[in-house]
Amino acid sequence: MNVYTGEIIIKDKGGFEVFNITEKVKEEIRKSGLKDGTVTVFVPGATGALTTIEYEPGLVKDLKELLDKYIPPGRNYHHEERWHDGNGHSHLRASLIGPSISVPFVNSQLTLGTWQQIIFLELDNKPHTRKLVVQVVGE
């Protein structure tokens, strides 16, 4: 079993942003030189998240509307009683979606479905330069 660790850099503007990182993940698998295994992507930080989606404008908009409905910005969150940074909703959204995703690959190809892409969601209300950790494990 071999392990390769790389990173994906994402510069965002703050606020809700969705980035299709599928090609960047494929590039990290290519760099690893591994043929079969699993790739895990992890975001260090409490206000970013990773998942899969059919990455098209309508569904991205639907996702934002869903999060705005159930975890809206501007509501009085207990987190803000301590920090006063206006991002309680960002933390809750990230906790609900999750900080990592793992996808198997075979013959150096991700096993994603036809319309499935890996996305990073920036959920904080301020800009970041994110360094996503990509770990490829396999043979």
C-alpha positions, 0 to 999 in steps of 0.5 A: 500500500502506497500513500501520496499527499498533495493539496488543492489551493482555492482562493474564494471571495467569501460568502456562499461559493461552490467550486468543482474540484473534480479535475484537480482531484484527478490531477492529484491521482495522476501525480500519485502514480497509483492505479487503484485505491481511494482518494480522500479530500479534506478541508482544514477549517470549520466553515468549508465542506465537501460533497458531490453534486451534478454541477450545473447552475440550477442545482447549485442555486437550489443548494444555496436556496436549501441552505438559506431556508434551513440555516439562514445567515443573519439569524441569531446563532449562539456562536455569535454571542461569543465571537460576534463574527456573523458566521454561525450559519457557516459553521452549522452548514459545514458541520451538516455537509462535512469536511471530507469526501472519499472516492475509490479510483480504478485504473487511475479513474475516479468511480464517480457517476455520469453526472457526479462531480466533487465540489468544495463549498465555501460557506464562510462570510469572509474570503479565504485561501483554502488548502485542501488536503488530498490523500491518495492511498492504493497500489 
